[in-house]
Amino acid sequence: MVRPYPKATAGEPLRLSFDMRRRVFEYIFRHDPTVSSPTEIFIPKYQYPRGCQVEVSDGRFELDEEGQVLLYRYSTERLEHIIRVKPSQALEP
């Protein structure tokens, strides 16, 4: 099965889910203030052939669709962070 997954986390993973039918990925983690590297998520074209929408609780992200990677940098305003990925609107019924 090819699905999104965290390749590197800037802290402690708390929850990970992927709804195969809806192709919705959600990842929650608690950041480690000593880590300066971004959280890196594998975003397979197989699951999102027409692109995806990314929602984050805070901070900022960069999506490299060709490289199949999402880089997320958290803000220090929150301790826990949420990353949600779903298919582009064009694929939703």
MMTF fields as JSON, N, C-alpha, C and O atoms, coordinates in Angstrom:
{
  "mmtfVersion": "1.0.0",
  "mmtfProducer": "UNKNOWN",
  "numBonds": 371,
  "numAtoms": 372,
  "numGroups": 93,
  "numChains": 1,
  "numModels": 1,
  "chainsPerModel": [1],
  "groupsPerChain": [93],
  "chainIdList": ["A"],
  "bondAtomList": [4, 2, 8, 6, 12, 10, 16, 14, 20, 18, 24, 22, 28, 26, 32, 30, 36, 34, 40, 38, 44, 42, 48, 46, 52, 50, 56, 54, 60, 58, 64, 62, 68, 66, 72, 70, 76, 74, 80, 78, 84, 82, 88, 86, 92, 90, 96, 94, 100, 98, 104, 102, 108, 106, 112, 110, 116, 114, 120, 118, 124, 122, 128, 126, 132, 130, 136, 134, 140, 138, 144, 142, 148, 146, 152, 150, 156, 154, 160, 158, 164, 162, 168, 166, 172, 170, 176, 174, 180, 178, 184, 182, 188, 186, 192, 190, 196, 194, 200, 198, 204, 202, 208, 206, 212, 210, 216, 214, 220, 218, 224, 222, 228, 226, 232, 230, 236, 234, 240, 238, 244, 242, 248, 246, 252, 250, 256, 254, 260, 258, 264, 262, 268, 266, 272, 270, 276, 274, 280, 278, 284, 282, 288, 286, 292, 290, 296, 294, 300, 298, 304, 302, 308, 306, 312, 310, 316, 314, 320, 318, 324, 322, 328, 326, 332, 330, 336, 334, 340, 338, 344, 342, 348, 346, 352, 350, 356, 354, 360, 358, 364, 362, 368, 366],
  "bondOrderList": [1, 1, 1, 1, 1, 1, 1, 1, 1, 1, 1, 1, 1, 1, 1, 1, 1, 1, 1, 1, 1, 1, 1, 1, 1, 1, 1, 1, 1, 1, 1, 1, 1, 1, 1, 1, 1, 1, 1, 1, 1, 1, 1, 1, 1, 1, 1, 1, 1, 1, 1, 1, 1, 1, 1, 1, 1, 1, 1, 1, 1, 1, 1, 1, 1, 1, 1, 1, 1, 1, 1, 1, 1, 1, 1, 1, 1, 1, 1, 1, 1, 1, 1, 1, 1, 1, 1, 1, 1, 1, 1, 1],
  "groupList": [{"groupName": "MET", "atomNameList": ["N", "CA", "C", "O"], "elementList": ["N", "C", "C", "O"], "formalChargeList": [0, 0, 0, 0], "bondAtomList": [1, 0, 2, 1, 3, 2], "bondOrderList": [1, 1, 2], "singleLetterCode": "M", "chemCompType": "L-PEPTIDE LINKING"}, {"groupName": "VAL", "atomNameList": ["N", "CA", "C", "O"], "elementList": ["N", "C", "C", "O"], "formalChargeList": [0, 0, 0, 0], "bondAtomList": [1, 0, 2, 1, 3, 2], "bondOrderList": [1, 1, 2], "singleLetterCode": "V", "chemCompType": "L-PEPTIDE LINKING"}, {"groupName": "ARG", "atomNameList": ["N", "CA", "C", "O"], "elementList": ["N", "C", "C", "O"], "formalChargeList": [0, 0, 0, 0], "bondAtomList": [1, 0, 2, 1, 3, 2], "bondOrderList": [1, 1, 2], "singleLetterCode": "R", "chemCompType": "L-PEPTIDE LINKING"}, {"groupName": "PRO", "atomNameList": ["N", "CA", "C", "O"], "elementList": ["N", "C", "C", "O"], "formalChargeList": [0, 0, 0, 0], "bondAtomList": [1, 0, 2, 1, 3, 2], "bondOrderList": [1, 1, 2], "singleLetterCode": "P", "chemCompType": "L-PEPTIDE LINKING"}, {"groupName": "TYR", "atomNameList": ["N", "CA", "C", "O"], "elementList": ["N", "C", "C", "O"], "formalChargeList": [0, 0, 0, 0], "bondAtomList": [1, 0, 2, 1, 3, 2], "bondOrderList": [1, 1, 2], "singleLetterCode": "Y", "chemCompType": "L-PEPTIDE LINKING"}, {"groupName": "LYS", "atomNameList": ["N", "CA", "C", "O"], "elementList": ["N", "C", "C", "O"], "formalChargeList": [0, 0, 0, 0], "bondAtomList": [1, 0, 2, 1, 3, 2], "bondOrderList": [1, 1, 2], "singleLetterCode": "K", "chemCompType": "L-PEPTIDE LINKING"}, {"groupName": "ALA", "atomNameList": ["N", "CA", "C", "O"], "elementList": ["N", "C", "C", "O"], "formalChargeList": [0, 0, 0, 0], "bondAtomList": [1, 0, 2, 1, 3, 2], "bondOrderList": [1, 1, 2], "singleLetterCode": "A", "chemCompType": "L-PEPTIDE LINKING"}, {"groupName": "THR", "atomNameList": ["N", "CA", "C", "O"], "elementList": ["N", "C", "C", "O"], "formalChargeList": [0, 0, 0, 0], "bondAtomList": [1, 0, 2, 1, 3, 2], "bondOrderList": [1, 1, 2], "singleLetterCode": "T", "chemCompType": "L-PEPTIDE LINKING"}, {"groupName": "GLY", "atomNameList": ["N", "CA", "C", "O"], "elementList": ["N", "C", "C", "O"], "formalChargeList": [0, 0, 0, 0], "bondAtomList": [1, 0, 2, 1, 3, 2], "bondOrderList": [1, 1, 2], "singleLetterCode": "G", "chemCompType": "PEPTIDE LINKING"}, {"groupName": "GLU", "atomNameList": ["N", "CA", "C", "O"], "elementList": ["N", "C", "C", "O"], "formalChargeList": [0, 0, 0, 0], "bondAtomList": [1, 0, 2, 1, 3, 2], "bondOrderList": [1, 1, 2], "singleLetterCode": "E", "chemCompType": "L-PEPTIDE LINKING"}, {"groupName": "LEU", "atomNameList": ["N", "CA", "C", "O"], "elementList": ["N", "C", "C", "O"], "formalChargeList": [0, 0, 0, 0], "bondAtomList": [1, 0, 2, 1, 3, 2], "bondOrderList": [1, 1, 2], "singleLetterCode": "L", "chemCompType": "L-PEPTIDE LINKING"}, {"groupName": "SER", "atomNameList": ["N", "CA", "C", "O"], "elementList": ["N", "C", "C", "O"], "formalChargeList": [0, 0, 0, 0], "bondAtomList": [1, 0, 2, 1, 3, 2], "bondOrderList": [1, 1, 2], "singleLetterCode": "S", "chemCompType": "L-PEPTIDE LINKING"}, {"groupName": "PHE", "atomNameList": ["N", "CA", "C", "O"], "elementList": ["N", "C", "C", "O"], "formalChargeList": [0, 0, 0, 0], "bondAtomList": [1, 0, 2, 1, 3, 2], "bondOrderList": [1, 1, 2], "singleLetterCode": "F", "chemCompType": "L-PEPTIDE LINKING"}, {"groupName": "ASP", "atomNameList": ["N", "CA", "C", "O"], "elementList": ["N", "C", "C", "O"], "formalChargeList": [0, 0, 0, 0], "bondAtomList": [1, 0, 2, 1, 3, 2], "bondOrderList": [1, 1, 2], "singleLetterCode": "D", "chemCompType": "L-PEPTIDE LINKING"}, {"groupName": "ILE", "atomNameList": ["N", "CA", "C", "O"], "elementList": ["N", "C", "C", "O"], "formalChargeList": [0, 0, 0, 0], "bondAtomList": [1, 0, 2, 1, 3, 2], "bondOrderList": [1, 1, 2], "singleLetterCode": "I", "chemCompType": "L-PEPTIDE LINKING"}, {"groupName": "HIS", "atomNameList": ["N", "CA", "C", "O"], "elementList": ["N", "C", "C", "O"], "formalChargeList": [0, 0, 0, 0], "bondAtomList": [1, 0, 2, 1, 3, 2], "bondOrderList": [1, 1, 2], "singleLetterCode": "H", "chemCompType": "L-PEPTIDE LINKING"}, {"groupName": "GLN", "atomNameList": ["N", "CA", "C", "O"], "elementList": ["N", "C", "C", "O"], "formalChargeList": [0, 0, 0, 0], "bondAtomList": [1, 0, 2, 1, 3, 2], "bondOrderList": [1, 1, 2], "singleLetterCode": "Q", "chemCompType": "L-PEPTIDE LINKING"}, {"groupName": "CYS", "atomNameList": ["N", "CA", "C", "O"], "elementList": ["N", "C", "C", "O"], "formalChargeList": [0, 0, 0, 0], "bondAtomList": [1, 0, 2, 1, 3, 2], "bondOrderList": [1, 1, 2], "singleLetterCode": "C", "chemCompType": "L-PEPTIDE LINKING"}],
  "groupTypeList": [0, 1, 2, 3, 4, 3, 5, 6, 7, 6, 8, 9, 3, 10, 2, 10, 11, 12, 13, 0, 2, 2, 2, 1, 12, 9, 4, 14, 12, 2, 15, 13, 3, 7, 1, 11, 11, 3, 7, 9, 14, 12, 14, 3, 5, 4, 16, 4, 3, 2, 8, 17, 16, 1, 9, 1, 11, 13, 8, 2, 12, 9, 10, 13, 9, 9, 8, 16, 1, 10, 10, 4, 2, 4, 11, 7, 9, 2, 10, 9, 15, 14, 14, 2, 1, 5, 3, 11, 16, 6, 10, 9, 3],
  "groupIdList": [1, 2, 3, 4, 5, 6, 7, 8, 9, 10, 11, 12, 13, 14, 15, 16, 17, 18, 19, 20, 21, 22, 23, 24, 25, 26, 27, 28, 29, 30, 31, 32, 33, 34, 35, 36, 37, 38, 39, 40, 41, 42, 43, 44, 45, 46, 47, 48, 49, 50, 51, 52, 53, 54, 55, 56, 57, 58, 59, 60, 61, 62, 63, 64, 65, 66, 67, 68, 69, 70, 71, 72, 73, 74, 75, 76, 77, 78, 79, 80, 81, 82, 83, 84, 85, 86, 87, 88, 89, 90, 91, 92, 93],
  "secStructList": [7, 7, 7, 7, 3, 3, 3, 3, 7, 1, 3, 3, 3, 3, 3, 3, 3, 3, 3, 6, 6, 6, 6, 3, 3, 3, 3, 3, 3, 3, 3, 7, 6, 6, 7, 7, 1, 7, 3, 3, 3, 3, 7, 7, 6, 6, 6, 7, 6, 6, 7, 3, 3, 3, 3, 3, 1, 1, 1, 3, 3, 3, 3, 3, 6, 6, 6, 6, 3, 3, 3, 3, 3, 7, 7, 6, 6, 7, 1, 3, 3, 3, 3, 3, 3, 3, 3, 7, 4, 4, 4, 7, 7],
  "xCoordList": [0.84, 0.0, 0.885, 1.832, 0.578, 1.288, 0.394, -0.727, 0.893, 0.105, 1.021, 2.224, 0.48, 1.318, 1.855, 1.202, 3.048, 3.61, 4.698, 5.32, 4.918, 5.99, 7.352, 7.59, 8.234, 9.603, 10.489, 11.434, 10.175, 10.939, 9.993, 9.225, 10.059, 9.189, 10.024, 10.967, 9.67, 10.376, 9.802, 9.416, 9.748, 9.206, 8.671, 9.216, 7.59, 7.015, 5.694, 4.76, 5.597, 4.331, 3.26, 3.533, 2.055, 0.946, -0.148, -0.674, -0.497, -1.543, -1.326, -0.939, -1.587, -1.441, -2.636, -2.966, -3.292, -4.395, -4.431, -4.015, -4.944, -5.152, -6.426, -6.501, -7.422, -8.689, -8.52, -8.48, -8.423, -8.168, -9.277, -8.994, -10.517, -11.641, -11.655, -11.798, -11.51, -11.553, -10.178, -10.073, -9.12, -7.729, -7.375, -6.74, -7.798, -7.505, -6.45, -6.641, -5.342, -4.228, -4.236, -4.405, -4.052, -3.948, -2.814, -2.684, -2.012, -0.86, -0.813, -0.872, -0.706, -0.611, 0.68, 0.983, 1.429, 2.663, 2.899, 2.345, 3.72, 4.146, 5.574, 6.438, 5.827, 7.168, 8.2, 7.879, 9.428, 10.59, 11.306, 11.838, 11.328, 11.928, 13.415, 13.96, 14.077, 15.5, 15.728, 16.864, 14.644, 14.754, 14.436, 13.363, 15.367, 15.148, 14.773, 14.34, 14.935, 14.588, 13.067, 12.361, 12.56, 11.105, 10.63, 11.411, 9.351, 8.714, 8.538, 8.135, 8.841, 8.807, 7.812, 7.909, 6.853, 5.804, 5.891, 5.984, 5.86, 5.805, 4.367, 3.445, 4.172, 2.845, 2.845, 3.249, 2.395, 2.5, 1.534, 0.353, 2.059, 1.227, 0.159, -0.917, 0.455, -0.488, -1.819, -2.879, -1.774, -3.0, -3.583, -4.788, -2.75, -3.178, -2.741, -1.953, -3.244, -2.782, -3.117, -2.44, -4.155, -4.528, -4.21, -4.772, -3.316, -2.922, -3.686, -4.58, -3.31, -3.924, -4.072, -3.47, -4.885, -5.045, -4.384, -4.53, -3.663, -2.983, -3.545, -3.677, -3.871, -4.314, -3.369, -3.059, -2.916, -2.058, -2.638, -3.276, -2.415, -2.947, -2.264, -2.848, -1.041, -0.233, 1.027, 1.201, 1.882, 3.15, 2.964, 2.008, 3.902, 3.868, 4.368, 5.047, 4.018, 4.44, 4.837, 4.457, 5.616, 5.992, 5.667, 6.065, 4.946, 4.584, 5.325, 5.181, 6.117, 6.827, 6.145, 6.501, 5.158, 4.396, 5.269, 5.095, 6.207, 7.097, 7.986, 8.197, 8.498, 9.336, 8.555, 9.14, 7.213, 6.309, 6.621, 6.611, 6.898, 7.24, 6.586, 6.482, 6.156, 5.615, 6.567, 6.855, 7.052, 7.897, 7.071, 6.502, 7.008, 6.195, 7.078, 7.823, 6.976, 7.687, 6.651, 5.848, 6.674, 5.689, 5.98, 7.098, 4.963, 5.153, 5.252, 4.828, 5.794, 5.946, 4.721, 4.727, 3.671, 2.452, 1.675, 0.893, 1.882, 1.195, 2.224, 3.359, 1.814, 2.686, 2.427, 3.355, 1.136, 0.759, 0.348, -0.241, 0.67, 0.451, -0.286, -0.091, -1.139, -1.937, -1.643, -1.634, -1.403, -1.223, -2.295, -2.403, -3.094, -4.154, -3.99, -3.82, -4.045, -3.9, -5.105, -5.474, -5.708, -6.838, -6.767, -6.06, -7.496, -7.456, -7.944, -8.727, -7.477, -7.963, -9.461, -10.026, -10.108, -11.556, -12.042, -13.135, -11.251, -11.653, -11.969, -12.729, -11.398, -11.629, -12.776, -13.259, -13.217, -14.268, -15.621, -15.855, -16.529, -17.856, -18.702, -19.84],
  "yCoordList": [-1.175, 0.0, 1.239, 1.337, 2.158, 3.429, 4.474, 4.714, 5.088, 6.088, 7.138, 6.905, 8.296, 9.314, 8.812, 8.03, 9.271, 8.94, 9.96, 10.554, 10.154, 11.064, 10.399, 9.304, 11.067, 10.582, 11.073, 10.393, 12.276, 12.864, 13.794, 14.544, 13.735, 14.553, 15.424, 14.951, 16.705, 17.658, 17.58, 18.596, 16.385, 16.192, 14.789, 13.823, 14.681, 13.391, 13.139, 13.928, 12.056, 11.717, 11.397, 10.719, 11.887, 11.611, 10.788, 9.855, 11.125, 10.38, 10.469, 11.507, 9.354, 9.257, 8.485, 7.42, 9.01, 8.272, 8.544, 9.602, 7.553, 7.706, 6.974, 5.752, 7.699, 7.132, 6.76, 7.635, 5.475, 4.995, 5.394, 5.767, 5.32, 5.623, 7.098, 7.429, 7.972, 9.419, 9.999, 11.138, 9.21, 9.621, 10.86, 11.795, 10.841, 11.94, 11.464, 10.479, 12.188, 11.901, 12.949, 14.139, 12.5, 13.442, 12.997, 11.822, 13.965, 13.689, 14.754, 15.951, 14.301, 15.206, 14.876, 13.713, 15.919, 15.705, 16.86, 17.948, 16.605, 17.624, 17.999, 17.13, 19.303, 19.693, 19.637, 19.723, 19.49, 19.515, 20.832, 21.008, 21.759, 23.068, 23.027, 24.019, 21.895, 21.799, 21.372, 21.364, 21.017, 20.562, 21.727, 22.324, 22.048, 23.155, 22.678, 23.479, 21.404, 20.849, 20.75, 20.605, 20.828, 20.715, 19.263, 18.322, 19.114, 17.804, 17.522, 18.401, 16.3, 15.926, 14.793, 13.748, 15.007, 14.021, 13.577, 14.405, 12.262, 11.71, 11.823, 11.333, 12.469, 12.666, 11.994, 12.607, 10.739, 10.003, 10.48, 10.72, 10.609, 10.962, 9.893, 10.183, 8.681, 7.575, 7.895, 7.618, 8.472, 8.813, 10.149, 10.365, 11.044, 12.396, 12.728, 13.653, 11.982, 12.185, 13.565, 14.035, 14.216, 15.555, 16.631, 17.726, 16.31, 17.271, 17.092, 16.254, 17.895, 17.785, 19.156, 20.141, 19.184, 20.363, 20.062, 18.962, 21.025, 20.854, 21.87, 23.052, 21.404, 22.28, 22.039, 20.894, 23.116, 22.996, 23.856, 24.878, 23.438, 24.142, 25.489, 26.4, 25.607, 26.804, 26.691, 25.706, 27.659, 27.587, 27.71, 28.319, 27.116, 27.205, 25.9, 25.112, 25.691, 24.466, 24.77, 25.791, 23.855, 23.88, 22.508, 21.489, 22.483, 21.229, 21.109, 21.957, 20.057, 19.759, 18.534, 17.4, 18.768, 17.652, 16.745, 15.527, 17.322, 16.511, 15.612, 14.444, 16.154, 15.384, 14.56, 13.808, 14.702, 13.966, 14.196, 13.257, 15.45, 15.739, 17.042, 18.013, 17.03, 18.197, 18.527, 17.669, 19.756, 20.221, 21.176, 22.138, 20.911, 21.718, 22.28, 21.551, 23.585, 24.259, 24.817, 25.674, 24.326, 24.732, 26.127, 26.632, 26.724, 27.979, 27.598, 26.509, 28.465, 28.156, 28.576, 28.484, 29.034, 29.452, 28.275, 28.442, 27.102, 25.887, 24.832, 24.87, 23.884, 22.76, 21.576, 20.876, 21.364, 20.28, 20.85, 21.928, 20.109, 20.582, 19.53, 18.329, 20.007, 19.112, 19.411, 20.563, 18.34, 18.421, 17.533, 16.358, 18.091, 17.332, 17.491, 18.601, 16.368, 16.366, 15.623, 14.546, 16.224, 15.577, 15.875, 16.791, 15.106, 15.336, 16.733, 17.33, 17.248, 18.529, 18.469, 17.387, 19.618, 19.707, 18.962, 18.395, 18.96, 18.332, 16.848, 16.294, 16.193, 14.767, 14.459, 13.327, 15.437, 15.187, 15.114, 15.851, 14.232, 14.095, 15.328, 15.383],
  "zCoordList": [0.0, 0.0, 0.0, 0.78, -0.857, -0.913, -0.258, -0.706, 0.796, 1.506, 2.094, 2.214, 2.467, 3.103, 4.445, 5.136, 4.797, 6.108, 6.466, 5.585, 7.767, 8.186, 8.012, 8.522, 7.292, 7.119, 8.252, 8.652, 8.773, 9.885, 10.646, 10.044, 11.96, 12.804, 13.725, 14.358, 13.796, 14.66, 16.068, 16.647, 16.607, 17.946, 18.143, 17.608, 18.921, 19.312, 18.583, 18.725, 17.806, 17.153, 18.201, 19.191, 17.975, 18.89, 18.228, 18.836, 16.982, 16.287, 14.781, 14.245, 14.123, 12.671, 12.14, 12.661, 11.106, 10.498, 9.003, 8.531, 8.267, 6.838, 6.47, 6.606, 6.009, 5.565, 4.086, 3.22, 3.812, 2.446, 1.473, 0.334, 1.905, 1.027, 0.639, -0.538, 1.608, 1.357, 1.032, 0.576, 1.269, 1.066, 1.896, 1.408, 3.149, 4.067, 5.07, 5.782, 5.102, 6.004, 7.109, 6.845, 8.349, 9.458, 10.382, 10.728, 10.761, 11.627, 12.717, 12.439, 13.944, 15.097, 15.836, 16.102, 16.16, 16.913, 17.874, 17.714, 18.861, 19.826, 19.469, 19.358, 19.287, 18.837, 19.968, 21.153, 19.544, 20.433, 20.139, 19.043, 21.098, 20.842, 20.487, 20.002, 20.723, 20.388, 18.931, 18.455, 18.226, 16.837, 15.91, 15.998, 15.025, 14.093, 12.685, 11.857, 12.415, 11.104, 10.963, 11.961, 9.733, 9.551, 9.654, 9.512, 9.9, 9.804, 8.32, 7.558, 7.916, 6.5, 6.299, 6.942, 5.399, 5.13, 3.669, 2.763, 3.453, 2.099, 1.603, 2.254, 0.451, -0.141, -1.519, -2.507, -1.587, -2.852, -3.934, -3.678, -5.129, -6.28, -6.506, -7.03, -6.116, -6.286, -5.608, -6.169, -4.415, -3.681, -4.123, -4.001, -4.63, -5.001, -6.428, -6.629, -7.426, -8.804, -9.375, -10.29, -8.843, -9.327, -8.294, -8.329, -7.389, -6.369, -5.067, -4.954, -4.1, -2.786, -2.141, -2.569, -1.108, -0.275, 1.056, 1.59, 1.592, 2.873, 3.857, 3.537, 5.045, 6.13, 7.302, 7.631, 7.925, 9.101, 10.218, 9.962, 11.445, 12.602, 12.824, 13.41, 12.359, 12.581, 11.731, 11.013, 11.802, 11.079, 9.585, 9.105, 8.854, 7.39, 6.792, 7.451, 5.537, 4.854, 3.429, 2.855, 2.874, 1.46, 0.902, 1.467, -0.204, -0.847, -2.167, -3.047, -2.301, -3.538, -4.137, -3.817, -5.013, -5.583, -6.438, -6.422, -7.185, -8.02, -7.155, -7.48, -6.068, -5.152, -4.144, -3.363, -4.159, -3.277, -1.796, -1.0, -1.437, -0.042, 0.425, -0.324, 1.666, 2.343, 3.488, 4.323, 3.532, 4.63, 5.476, 4.961, 6.763, 7.676, 8.789, 9.444, 8.984, 10.075, 11.029, 10.66, 12.261, 13.261, 13.807, 13.706, 14.377, 15.112, 16.592, 16.98, 17.395, 18.823, 19.633, 20.86, 18.95, 19.636, 20.208, 21.145, 19.659, 20.107, 20.454, 19.978, 21.293, 21.626, 20.691, 20.285, 20.355, 19.458, 18.108, 18.026, 17.052, 15.688, 14.87, 15.054, 13.961, 13.119, 11.656, 11.223, 10.911, 9.464, 8.858, 9.209, 7.943, 7.279, 5.772, 5.268, 5.062, 3.605, 3.027, 3.495, 1.999, 1.339, -0.155, -0.572, -0.961, -2.409, -2.758, -2.019, -3.884, -4.406, -4.594, -4.755, -4.574, -4.735, -5.975, -5.969, -7.02, -8.285, -8.128, -8.923, -7.112, -6.928, -5.987, -5.951, -5.232, -4.257, -4.953, -5.911, -4.49, -5.129, -4.92, -5.387]
}
